[in-house]
């Protein structure tokens, strides 16, 4: 599913980038070589980023 139509950022791409960037949605977009255009996606993107990071930290503690 596309999260950002303006930049054609898919949810899978965003989730992968969330694991390599510690910043907010805008910083995570930057790791993908993108920047927000209209900004309508930022709230949902931030939720996905936080969800992905939380899931990754749970995996670390489960091992």
Secondary structure, DSSP 8 states (H G I E B T S, - for coil): -EEETTTTEEHHHHHHHHTT--S-HHHHHHHTT---SS-TTHHHHHHHHHHHHHHHHHHHHH-
